[in-house]
Amino acid sequence: MAQRIEDHAIIGDCYSAALVDRAGTIDWACLPRFDSPSTFAALLGDEHDGHWTLRPTDPDATAHRHYAKDSLVLRTVWTTATGVVEVTEFMPIGAHRASIVRRVRGLRGSVDLRQVLRIRFDYARALPWVRQIGDDDGPALLATAGPDSVLVRGCRFHADDHRHVADATVHDGDVLDTVLTWYPSHREPPEPLDVDQALARTTDWWHTWAGKTQVDGPYADATRQSLLFLRAMTHAETGGVVAAVTTSLPEDPGGERNWDYRYVWLRDASLALASLIAHGYQDEAKHWRGWLLRAIAGDPADVQIMYGIAGERELPERELDELSGYAGSRPVRIGNGAFTQYQGDVFGEVLAALHDARELGLEENADSWALQRALLGYVEQHWKEPDNGIWEMRGPRRSFTHSRAMIWAAFDRGVAAVEEFGLEGPVARWRQLRDAVRAEIDEHGWNADRGAFRQHYDTDEVDASLLVLPQIGFCKPDDPRMLGTVAAIEQDLRVGDDGLVLRYRTSSGFDGLSGSEHPFLACSFWLVEQYAASGRVDDAERLMDVLVGYANDVGMLSEEIDVATGHHIGNTPQALSHLTLVSASDAINRARGTAAGHRTRVSQHDGSTRSATGEGERAGTPA
């Protein structure tokens, strides 16, 4: 049943989200929170695992869809031999309930429609008890299993072999609404939703939010759409930004590289902080900083690379045998075992993000600086320890050059906090440690024979994460060492006719996983930023055009691209892909002089943006 990953569009209410494919099927929805057990999971199996299809019965019907301007209100125009209808789909903002609305409006002639509804709670493991509770004037279908209830109003559905079906003919000018609402089964059913009011309020909310966006340059539309997706993936109450709204969409179809991304990675979220501030969203940035400070509060030894949406620390990884996986890719996983990994670069991610916040006008307070000092104290004691690296390697720990550079950035931002902002701290010691880390990288992270930085100290391989070094200020974009590293990455990691970038060569065999993967979009956007910052602006724009061209019809990007087919690969929409798109667009604008732009930096399956200090000067102006 699963459609191609790029066939999907996201609708959301900033608490949860649903994916709608081109065939009119919602085949993935987790209610009421991004990481809740699914209500529809056909994306990871087949039609029996839960879906909600709404489309004309005419098998030759064609569809064209788009978002209403500056919103996540999805509009699809279906054309059949007998008429045309428009389907408007959205999740109401500010309704204080988890609802999905599907409104059909007749535009011309008449169209026969069919809805097929198959509700399956808890990743298709719970078959609900379904019953009619409405009347002729207000039909309603109630499905309940354990803690979950779903109420469907607006159309009369009838049972049909463990699913429910509703048929209707829509004429020119007719309006047909169907509203699905999740609620806790121990509560009374919610009152009916006023769809007209909900649509107006939701559209206005998105328009108001998008109206604050400060974007320009040749990629302004893609940047604006990316920021909308990022807002949709930011929890309205906690401020946590999920890495994607899906789990287990494969990096290697048919293989084991299937992960749950419905959590908050510090790197992704750090990049989001700088992007939001740079594009006019101070309030959202403050909200996210609050999430960050709450999540990492406590003993610095307990800092994790990722957390739950509200800062939850325990994210145990489990495999679901009940779901066959997208295109047969198993296992299907919930939770993410990487939360237990040690990744030393996270400390640099956090401290650099909070330094960005200071530079860009967010006021520091005593508690937040005390926490940062505690983090630096921990790094002082543990900076020499090997780690699992930015890509969450499941093999042995190693001394990754990127991780070491981020530790350098942690001490560098500590020094800058004292010297530039007058905060209290042992600046002489931090300066000494910063210099010691740099000396170590120069000695062990540099491959003089090849003229490039190494992936880690025990290999001659390169890694796309090395593209981050100029972004954090470790070196300038046109430093000969960086140019040599770029040449090595171009030689080893660029694949396909378009030259998209792999994270690293899986053939080296030390990541602890079988199989291979496809080019990682964020890495290609990092290369765009490097090109732009080092004077190769034409190359930057050529690659940027290719990357933006891989977005689907509504502007969404997943994690990776299959260069042989052009298909999207991995979880979607991928926050890091959209965050690095924004950063790459800003870099091109700076290089072309079309915008002041904020100097940003990035990183991981995820990433991060930040302004950078380095080698005694601001790194905001490329040499």
VOFI-917729 format. One record per residue (C-alpha): residue in three letters; y, x, z. Coordinates in steps of 0.1 Angstrom, whole numbers, plus 2048, in hexadecimal, padded with zeros to 3 digits. Last residue first. Example, Ala and Ser with C-alpha at 12.3 -4.5 7.8 and 13.67 -1.06 7.14 Angstrom:
// residues 2
SER7F5889847;ALA7D387B84E;
END
This chain:
// residues 623
ALA968984828;PRO95E960831;THR97794F848;GLY96993D866;ALA95795B875;ARG971960890;GLU972985899;GLY96299F8B1;GLU9419A28A0;GLY93A97E8A0;THR94795C8A8;ALA93993C898;SER941918892;ARG922903895;THR9098EF884;SER8E58E888E;GLY8C38E487E;ASP8A28D187C;HIS8838DC870;GLN8998F787F;SER8C190487A;VAL8E7901872;ARG90A90F874;THR92C90186D;ARG94F90C864;HIS9638EC863;GLY9738E2843;ALA9978E8838;ALA98F8D6818;THR9918DB7F3;GLY9949017F5;ARG9769067DE;ALA96491B7F8;ARG96E904814;ASN9628E5800;ILE9428F67F7;ALA93B8FE81C;ASP9438DA826;SER92A8CD80D;ALA9108E581B;SER9178D883E;VAL9148B4834;LEU8F38BB821;THR8E78CE840;LEU8EB8AF855;HIS8DA89983B;SER8BC8AF838;LEU8BB8B485E;ALA8BC88F865;GLN89E88884F;PRO89D865842;THR880867841;ASN86287C84C;GLY850892833;ILE85089580D;HIS8668857F3;HIS8598857D0;GLY86889B7B5;THR84689F7A5;ALA83F8C47A3;VAL85C8CD7BA;ASP84D8B87D7;ILE86C8B57EC;GLU86F8B8812;GLU87D8A7831;SER888886823;LEU8A987E812;MET8BA85C80F;GLY8D78557F7;VAL8D08307EF;ASP8C08377CD;ASN8AD8557DB;ALA8BC8777E3;TYR8AD8937CC;GLY8CD8957B8;VAL8DF8A07D7;LEU8C88BE7D7;VAL8CC8C77B3;ASP8F28C37B4;MET8F38D97D3;LEU8DF8F47C1;ARG8F88F57A4;GLU9158F27BD;ALA90A9107D1;ASP9039257B2;ASP92691E7A6;VAL9349277C8;ARG9239497CA;GLY93F9587E0;SER92C9607FF;ALA935940812;ALA92B9297F5;TYR90A93A7EF;GLN90193A814;GLU90A915817;VAL8F490D7F9;LEU8D8922808;TRP8DA90D828;PHE8D88EE812;SER8B78FC804;CYS8AA903827;ALA8B38DF831;LEU89F8D1814;PHE87E8E281E;PRO86A8EC7FF;HIS8468DF801;GLU82A8E6819;SER8098F981C;GLY7E78F382B;SER7D98FD84D;LEU7EE90286B;GLY7F291F885;ASP81392B877;PHE80594E871;GLY7F594984E;SER80C95E838;SER80394481E;THR81B92C82F;ARG83793F81F;TYR857936832;ARG86F919833;LEU86B91380E;VAL88B9127F9;LEU8928FE7D9;GLY8959127B9;ASP89C8F67A1;ASP87F8FF789;GLY8679017A6;VAL8669197C4;ARG87F92E7D8;LEU86E93F7F5;ASP8659637EC;GLN87E96F7D2;GLU89C9597DC;ILE894961801;ALA8939867F9;ALA8B59847E6;VAL8C4971804;THR8B898C81C;GLY8C89A6806;LEU8E9993806;MET8E699082C;ARG8E29B5830;PRO8FE9BC818;ASP9159A682E;ASP92398B817;PRO91C96E82E;LYS92998184C;CYS91298A868;PHE90797B889;GLY922961885;ILE90C94288B;GLN90E938866;PRO90995C85B;LEU8E795D86B;VAL8DC93A860;LEU8CD94683F;LEU8B3958854;SER8A393685A;ALA896938837;ASP87C952841;VAL874974834;GLU852986837;ASP8509AB840;THR83F9A3860;ASP83C9AC884;TYR8609A988F;HIS864985883;GLN870975863;ARG87F997858;PHE8A399F84E;ALA8A69AE82B;GLY8AB9CF81A;ARG8879D280F;ASP8809F481E;ALA89A9EF839;ASN8899D1848;TRP8A09C5863;GLY8949B1881;HIS8879CF895;GLU8A59E7897;ASP8C29D288E;ILE8B49B58A1;GLU8B09CA8C0;ALA8D49D78BD;ARG8E19B48BA;VAL8CE9A98D9;ALA8DD9C78EC;ASP9009BF8E0;ARG8FD99B8ED;LEU8EF9A990D;GLN90D9C0913;ARG9259A490A;TRP91498C923;ARG9169A793E;ALA93B9AD938;VAL942987936;PRO93397F958;GLY94195C958;GLU95F94595F;LEU96F932943;GLY99093E934;PHE98B92D912;GLU98C94B8FA;GLU97E96890E;VAL968955926;ALA95A93B90E;ALA9589568F3;VAL94296C908;GLY92A94F90F;ARG92B9468EA;ASP92096A8E1;PHE9049698FC;ALA8F594A8EC;ALA8FB9578C9;TRP8E69768D0;ILE8CB95E8DC;MET8CF94C8BB;ALA8CB96E8A9;ARG8AB9748BD;SER89D9528B2;HIS8A595988E;THR89597B88F;PHE87596C89D;SER8649818B8;ARG8429718B8;ARG82D9568CA;PRO80A9518BC;GLY8039348A4;ARG8109118A7;MET83191A897;GLU84D9038A1;TRP86390A882;ILE87F919897;GLY8699328A8;ASN84B9308BE;ASP85894A8D7;PRO85896F8E1;GLU868978903;LYS885991902;TRP89F97790B;HIS88F96D92B;GLN8A4978949;GLU8C6978938;VAL8BC957926;TYR8B8947948;GLY8DB951954;LEU8E9945933;LEU8DA923939;ALA8E992395C;ARG90B92B94E;GLN90890E936;LEU9008F7952;ALA91E903966;TRP9338FD946;SER9278D9944;ASP92E8D2968;ALA9518E1969;ASN95D8CD94B;GLU9648D8927;GLU97B8C3912;LEU9718BB8EE;GLY98A8CA8D7;LEU9788DA8BA;GLU9758FC8CA;ARG9668EE8EA;ALA94D8D98D7;ASP9448F78C2;HIS93C9098E2;LEU9268ED8ED;ALA9138F08CC;ALA9109168CF;LEU9039138F3;VAL8E98FA8E9;GLU8DD90B8C9;GLY8DD92D8DA;PHE8C79208F6;VAL8B09108DC;ASP8AA9328CC;GLY89293B8E7;GLN8789228DB;TYR85D91C8F5;GLN8469008EB;THR83D8E3900;PHE8528CA8EC;ALA83E8D68CD;GLY8228BE8D7;ASN8348A18C6;GLY82D87C8CF;ILE81C8668B6;ARG80587589C;VAL7F386787D;PRO7D8880876;ARG7D587D859;SER7E487A836;GLY7D285E823;ALA7F085680E;TYR80485082E;GLY7EB85084A;SER7CA83E850;LEU7D782D870;GLU7BE82388C;ASP7B6848894;LEU7D784D8A4;GLU7DC8718AF;ARG7EF8798CF;GLU80B8918D7;PRO81A8908FA;LEU84088B8FB;GLU84A891920;ARG86E89B923;GLU88187A91E;GLY8A5880916;ALA8AD85C90C;ILE8A18608E9;GLY8858778F3;TYR88989C8F5;MET8878BB8DF;ILE8888E18E2;GLN8838DF907;VAL8978ED925;ASP8828EF944;ALA88A91494C;PRO8AE90994C;ASP8A78F596C;GLY8BA8D596C;ALA8CF8C4951;ILE8C28C992D;ALA8C08A4924;ARG8DE899937;LEU8F48B4928;LEU8E78AC905;TRP8EC887908;GLY90F88B914;ARG9168A28F7;TRP9098868E0;HIS92286D8EE;LYS93E8878EC;ALA93688C8C7;GLU9358678C1;ASP9588648D0;GLN9658828BC;TYR95A87589A;GLY973883881;HIS95E895869;ALA95D8B787A;ILE9558A789B;LEU93789588D;SER92A8B387A;ALA92D8CA898;LEU9198B28AF;ALA9008AA894;LEU8F78CE890;SER8F08CF8B6;ALA8DB8B08B2;ASP8C58BF898;ARG8C18DF8AC;LEU8BB8CD8CD;TRP89F8B88BE;VAL8A18938C6;TYR88287E8C1;ARG8738678A6;TYR866885892;ASP841880897;TRP82E89A883;ASN81589C866;ARG80C8BF85A;GLU7E68B785A;GLY7E08B4835;GLY7DB89881B;PRO80089A811;ASP80E8BB81F;GLU82F8B4831;PRO820892839;LEU831873845;SER824875869;THR83F86387C;THR85E851870;VAL88284B87B;ALA88D86F876;ALA89B88C88B;VAL8A78738A5;VAL8CB8768B1;GLY8CF86F8D6;GLY8F085E8DF;THR8E084B8FC;GLU8EE8288F6;ALA8F28258D0;HIS8D583B8C7;THR8DE8518AA;MET8C884D88B;ALA8E083387B;ARG8FD84B881;LEU8EA86686F;PHE8E484F852;LEU909846850;LEU91286B851;SER8FA872834;GLN90B856820;ARG92D865826;THR92188881C;ALA91087B7FC;ASP9318697F2;ALA9478877FB;TYR93289F7E6;PRO94E8AA7CE;GLY9688AF7E9;ASP973898806;VAL96888B827;GLN97887F847;THR963862853;LYS97684A86A;GLY97282D851;ALA94D831853;TRP94D823877;THR96480686E;HIS9507FD84F;TRP92F7FF863;TRP93D7E887E;ASP94C7D0865;THR92B7CC852;THR9187C6873;ARG9317AC87F;ALA93279A85E;LEU90C79A85B;ALA90878E87F;GLN92177287C;ASP91176585C;VAL8EE76986B;ASP8F575688B;LEU8D676189E;PRO8C07478AF;GLU8BD74A8D5;PRO8A67638E3;PRO88275B8ED;GLU87C75B912;ARG87277B922;HIS85078992B;SER848791906;PRO8657AA904;TYR8797A28E4;TRP8767A98BF;THR88A7948A7;LEU88278B883;VAL89C777870;THR89676584F;ASP8B575783D;LEU8B574381C;VAL8D673D80A;ASP8D77277EB;GLY8F372C7D2;ASP8DD72D7B3;HIS8BB7227BD;VAL8A17327D4;THR87D7267D3;ALA86A72C7F3;ASP8487387FF;ALA840745822;VAL82075882B;HIS81076384B;ARG7F577C850;HIS7D377D860;ASP7C376A843;ASP7DF752839;ALA7F3742854;HIS81272E84A;PHE83673984C;ARG85372184E;CYS873734847;GLY89273A85D;ARG88574987D;VAL86C765886;LEU86776E8AB;VAL85578E8B4;SER8467948D6;ASP83B7B58E6;PRO82F7BE909;GLY80A7B4902;ALA8077A38E1;THR81D7868D5;ALA8277778B3;LEU83E7598B2;LEU846746891;ALA864730890;PRO86E71287A;GLY88F702883;ASP8946E0873;ASP86F6DA86F;ASP8676E6892;GLY8637088A3;ILE8477178B8;GLN82D72089E;ARG8137398AB;VAL80875D8A7;TRP7F27708C1;PRO7F87948B7;LEU7DF7AE8AA;ALA7E67CE8BD;ARG7DB7F08B0;ALA7F27EF891;TYR80880B89F;ASP80E7F78BF;PHE8157D58B0;ARG8087C788F;ILE81D7AB87E;ARG8127A185B;LEU82C78D849;VAL82B784824;GLN84A774815;ARG8497657F3;LEU86575C7DC;ASP8697467BE;VAL88A74C7AC;SER8A273279E;GLY8C0736786;ARG8DB74E790;LEU8E875E7B0;GLY8D174F7CB;ARG8D775F7ED;VAL8BA76D802;ARG8C277A825;ARG8AA791837;VAL8B479985B;ILE8A17B1872;SER8A77AD897;ALA8A57C38B6;ARG8BD7B28CE;HIS8DF7B88DD;ALA8F07AA8BF;GLY9097C78BD;ILE8FD7D389B;PRO8E57BC888;MET8C97CC875;PHE8CE7C8850;GLU8C07B9830;THR8D27A7814;VAL8BC7997F8;GLU8CE78F7D8;VAL8BE7767C0;VAL8BC77479A;GLY8AB75A784;THR88E74E76F;ALA88176D75E;THR88778177E;THR8A379778B;TRP8A47A27AF;VAL8C47B07BD;THR8BF7C47DD;ARG8DA7C87F7;LEU8D67DF815;VAL8F07DD832;LEU8F180183E;SER916803839;ASP932815827;LYS9307FF808;ALA9147E6809;TYR8F57FB804;HIS8E47FB7E3;ARG8C77EA7D1;HIS8BB7E27AE;ALA89A7CE7AB;THR8857C378E;ALA86E7A578D;ASP84F7A9776;PRO83679D790;ASP84A77C794;THR8427727B8;PRO86577E7C2;ARG8677947E0;LEU865795806;THR8497AA816;TRP8467B083C;HIS82D7CA846;GLY8127D2860;ASP7F37E8861;HIS7DE7D184B;GLU7F57D982D;ASP7E97FD82D;GLY7ED81D841;LEU80A83184D;LEU82581E839;ALA8127FE843;ALA81F803867;PHE8347E486F;THR83A7DC894;SER83880189E;PRO8368108C1;SER8598188CC;ASP86883A8C2;PHE88682C8AF;ARG88B8118CA;PRO8867EB8CA;LEU8727EB8B4;CYS86180489D;ALA8627F9878;TRP84F80685A;ASP8427F383C;ILE85F7DC835;THR8557D1813;GLY86D7C77F7;ALA85C7DB7DB;ARG8777F57DD;ASP86D7FE800;VAL87E7F3821;LEU87D80B83F;ALA8867FD861;ALA89C80C87D;SER8A180D8A2;TYR8BE80F8BB;CYS8DB8178A3;ASP8D67F5892;GLY8C2800874;ILE8BA7FC850;ILE8AA81983D;ALA8A181A818;HIS87F82380A;ASP87282C7E7;GLU8778517EF;ILE858851805;ARG8438437E8;GLN8358217F0;ALA81881C808;MET800800800;
END
